[in-house]
C-alpha cells in the first residue's frame, strides 16, 4: 500500500509537471505563430517582441477630434491608432485620445477576477468570522492576514488600520496583473483554435468578434507598461503627502528638513527632503516594477526565438529548458514584485507620519 501511494504521488507530480509544460508552451506558442509574419517566411523577432510587449489600441475613444477615413485628405496609414469599421480604415486627428488598449482590457480582466474571488470570500467569512468555511476562504484569509501583519502592521505599527484597504488592493491588483501576463492568452488561443478549424474545413471563417476577443484577452502584462506603474506610484505619492499633512499638519512643510541642519543649507535641504525625495521614491517604484516585469518576458522570448532563428534541433532543447527555468523565476518575481511594491509603499508612508 505504501509503494502504491508513492506511485500515485509520483504520477500526480508527473501530471502536474506536464500540465505546467502545456501551460508554458501555450503561453508563448501563439505569439511566435503570429510573429512569423504573413508577408515573409522569415522569422521576425522584432515583430514578436512588439506583439508581446507593445501596447495597441482596440476600441476608439477620442474627445474633440475629427475622424478621418481612408482616402480622405489628412489620412495617415502609418498612424499608430488606425481603426477599422466595416472594412473602412480611419483614425482621429486632434482632440484628446483615450483609446481602450490591450493593457487596459487586461487590467479590466484582472480586476474582474479579483472581484469574483474576493467578494464571495468576503461574504462567506463575514457570516461567521471565527469559522473555517473551506479551503478557498482559508487561502484568502491567509493571504490577507500575511499582508496585514508582515507588510502594513510591521511598517506602520498601530497606524496601519487606515491603510489596509489601499495596500491590500495594491498588492493583489499588481499580483494579478503580473500573473495574467504569464498564463496562456485565452483570447489568442481561442482565435488560434478557430483558425485551425477553418484550415481543416470544419468551419467557414473566424468571426470578427472572435478576433476582437483575441485582442481583448491578449495576455499582455499590464505592469510591463510605464503608464500603469507610474499611475500606481503616483497614487502612492499622493498618499505619502496626504499622510504627512494628516499626521503633522501644515508644520510638515517646515518639519520636512531634519533638525540641526545649518541655516545656509536649509533651502537646499528643503527642496531635497520635501520634493525630490518623495518623487525619487515614486520613480524608483515605477521603474523597479516596470523593469522586472519586462526583463523576464524579454529573456523568455529571446530564448524561444533562438529556435526559430537558428532552426536547429540542437538549440531547441537548450532554449526550452532555459525558458522553463526563467518562467519559474518569473512566477516568483510576480509575487515578489507585488510584495516589494506594497512593502515599500508602507515604509514610505511610515517615514512621513512623524517628524525626522
PyMOL commands that set and color helices and strands:
alter all, ss='L'
color gray80, all
select helices_A, chain A and resi 2-35+45-53+102-127+135-180+186-199+208-216+222-224+226-255+263-310+313-351
alter helices_A, ss='H'
color red, helices_A
select strands_A, chain A and resi 57-59+62-63+66-69+83-85+88-93+96-97+100-101
alter strands_A, ss='S'
color yellow, strands_A
deselect
rebuild
show_as cartoon
